[in-house]
Amino acid sequence: MALMIEENCTSCDACRPVCPNEAISAGESIYVIDAARCTECVGAEDEPQCMLVCPADCIVPHPEFRETPEELQAKYEALHG
């Protein structure tokens, strides 16, 4: 399952540099996560790094992108070949 950033994002930029898949970028008013690149850090870390560093606690599971750990691992491997 990919993650998403909710509207209470403060655009602090804490999450972007810790993403191993470069899935986080600045949007028009808040940061956004590219669901096609987000693996919830599966393949790189034990838990989502963006959620650990977010001071606003605004990063949550994306309800439209449900994936198993195996699917997330395969996505990570495809991104990092």
C-alpha positions in Angstrom: 0.0 0.0 0.0 1.4 3.4 -0.9 1.3 6.3 1.6 -0.2 9.7 1.1 0.2 13.1 2.7 -2.9 14.8 4.2 -3.8 18.5 4.0 -2.3 19.4 7.3 1.2 19.0 5.8 3.4 22.0 6.8 5.7 21.6 3.8 8.7 21.3 6.2 10.7 19.1 3.7 11.6 16.6 6.5 10.1 13.6 4.5 11.5 14.2 1.0 15.2 13.5 1.7 14.5 10.3 3.7 12.5 8.6 1.0 14.7 5.8 -0.6 12.5 5.8 -3.7 12.4 9.5 -4.4 8.6 9.2 -4.2 8.0 12.5 -2.4 8.0 15.9 -4.0 6.7 19.4 -3.4 3.1 19.8 -4.7 1.2 23.1 -5.3 0.5 23.7 -1.6 1.7 20.5 0.2 4.1 17.7 -0.4 2.8 14.7 -2.4 3.8 11.0 -2.6 3.9 9.3 -6.0 2.0 6.0 -5.3 3.8 4.3 -8.2 7.2 4.9 -6.4 6.1 4.4 -2.8 7.0 1.0 -1.3 6.4 2.1 2.4 10.2 1.6 2.6 9.9 -2.1 2.0 13.2 -3.3 0.6 15.1 -0.4 2.2 14.0 0.0 5.8 11.9 -1.7 8.5 9.3 1.0 8.6 8.3 4.1 6.5 10.9 6.7 7.1 8.7 9.6 6.1 6.2 8.7 8.8 9.0 8.7 11.4 10.3 12.2 10.6 7.0 14.0 9.9 6.4 16.5 12.6 2.7 17.0 11.6 1.8 13.3 11.6 0.1 13.8 8.2 1.4 10.7 6.4 -1.1 7.9 6.2 -1.9 4.8 4.2 -3.4 5.6 0.8 -6.8 4.0 0.7 -6.7 3.5 -3.1 -3.4 1.7 -3.3 -3.4 -1.5 -1.3 -0.4 -3.8 -1.9 1.0 -6.8 -0.1 4.5 -6.8 1.3 5.6 -9.0 -1.6 4.1 -6.6 -4.1 5.9 -3.7 -2.4 9.2 -5.6 -2.4 8.8 -6.3 -6.2 8.1 -2.7 -6.8 11.2 -1.7 -4.8 13.3 -4.2 -6.8 11.9 -2.8 -10.1 12.7 0.7 -9.1 16.3 -0.1 -8.0 17.0 -2.9 -10.5 
